[in-house]
Structures are given as C-alpha cells and as structure tokens.
Amino acid sequence: MSADEAPARGWTPSPRELERRSARARQTRRRVAAASVATVAVVGGLAAVVLLSPGWPRVRESFFDGFHARESLPAIVDGFWINVKMFLIAEPLILVLGLAIALVRSSRSPWLVPLRGIGVVYTDVVRGVPTLLLVFLFAFGMPALDLQGIPSSSFFWATVALVVSYSAYVAEVFRAGIDSVHPSQWLSSQALALSRGQTLRHVVVPQAVRRVVPPLLNDFVSLQKDTALVASVSIFDALFTARDYANYNFNYTPYVVVACFFVAMTVPLARLCDWLAARIARRERAGVL
C-alpha cells in the first residue's frame, strides 16, 4: 500500500461535513413530505369531485361494472392479441422501410434522383393523410382491385396501411438523425478514402440510429395505440370486440377494460423512452458517443 493510499483509507468525515450531510438529509425529507402532501391533496380532491358528483352512480354502473368486465374479458383478450400481432408485424417493416427512405433522401448519387423525388412525395403526402383514412383506403380499396397473388384480407391491408403511414414519420426521424451527425464525421471519412455509401454505413448511420432511439420508441408507442383504428374496418380486435359487447348489452365497461390493456402495454415502453433519453443525455455530457 502506497503512502498516498493510507490516509485515504483512514479518512473520516469532519464535523463540518457531517453537518452538511445532515442538512441535506433534512432538506430531502422536507421535499418528500411536501410532495407527498401535495400529491394526496390533489388526488384526493379529484377523487372527491368524481365520487361525490350527482351522476357518479350512473357512470359507475355504465363504465365500471365488475360483472360486465368479467363477461367481456375473454373476448377482449382474444381481440387484443390481434392488436399485438399487428404491431409486431408492422414494427420491423416500418423500421426497414423508414430507414431505406431516409438513406435514399440522404444520397447524392445522380442515379437516385428519381427515387429521391419519390421519397419526398411519399413522406409529404402520406404524412398529410390521416392514418384512419389510410386504413379505410387500403382495407376497402385494395381488395376491390382483385390483384392476383396478393392477400385480400382486411387484416393484411390494415397492417399495410399502418406500415405506410408510420414509415413516412419514421423516415423523417431517421433523416433528422443522419443530418444531426457532425460534418467532421463526413470529412474524416473522406480523409480515410471512404466512399459516401461506406461513410453512411459504417460511420453516420450507427451514430444516427443511437440518437433517434427515443423518438422512434415514441412513434411505436403511438403505433401500439393506433392499431385500434383497424376496428373501423370490422376487424375483430379489442376495440371492435368491446364495441360489439357494449352495443349488445348497453354497457360501456368493456371500453375501460380495453383502455387498461393498452395502458399496460404502452406505459412500460414510455418509461423505457425516458430511461434511454436520460442515458443518452448522460453519455453526451460525459463525452461518450
């Protein structure tokens, strides 16, 4: 053990340091107590407004009935699996198509000028059309064409509509990530005799993808919820099942059950977005790429 290490191991905090620690601990306890009191007051006030309102018994019977929740649950679970399956199919396709569009729009090759024009028109037009309208157009319009060798099911074309809609948004996210990479990265790659394609593949895109992970996850949180739009074209997903039950039994509790399923699926991903954003911010402050 060196002479420098001996004092370090035998170090004890001074009375002044202990006093600082005690003061910080008291401040923390006061902040926690104040936050707890404020939270209880706000939540309690909101609960009192709802529970003491004149129409609460009627709302409870219509939206929070335990019997109808249990009766509708099995069918909603089966329908929710359709939403999950649609999300799992659409997500990787959106990533691939969105990245391809972003790379084409970032290219400077004269041979890709037509594709760049198509990419610009694609992103501008698709982002201007509501996703619900795209679901209607694809689910009802494409099967009417009687195309040979292509599925005509509503599930297939509703999934295609979601892929088309979200790929335009994801393409812009990827393109923003590519544009955010510092120009010195391009210049350094040129100094190493890398072509533009090699620079994109080995230098720029890996950095861009890391930077856009949080906004991409936010897009996929929205995609999870927007799978419920397929109920508009009579696909028996969770929302359509809840609507069918509610119309037959004149009770809206199944809608609340469906909402709970979507919340349970989206909240963990939303917290993952927050964690990744904080992690990336810490790495950038530390100078770690």
Number of C-alpha atoms within 10 A of each C-alpha: 5 6 7 8 9 10 10 9 8 7 8 10 9 9 9 9 11 12 12 12 13 12 12 12 12 12 12 12 12 12 12 12 12 12 12 12 11 12 12 12 12 12 11 12 12 11 12 11 12 13 14 10 10 10 10 13 12 10 15 14 14 16 17 19 16 11 9 20 20 12 12 20 17 11 16 25 17 14 20 23 13 20 26 17 12 23 20 12 13 23 19 12 16 23 17 13 18 24 22 16 25 25 21 21 20 15 17 13 11 9 9 13 14 10 15 21 12 15 20 15 12 17 22 13 12 17 16 11 11 10 18 19 13 20 25 19 15 21 26 17 13 17 16 10 9 11 10 7 6 11 13 17 13 20 19 14 24 27 23 20 23 25 22 24 25 25 29 25 19 25 25 17 23 27 23 15 21 22 14 14 16 10 10 9 13 18 13 13 18 14 9 10 11 16 12 16 14 14 19 20 12 12 18 23 21 13 16 20 17 13 23 19 18 20 15 18 17 17 17 21 19 13 21 21 16 15 24 22 22 28 19 17 17 14 21 23 27 31 26 23 25 26 19 15 21 18 11 9 10 11 19 22 26 29 23 15 23 25 15 12 15 19 13 11 15 19 12 12 15 16 11 15 19 15 13 17 17 13 12 18 14 12 12 11 10 9 8 9 10
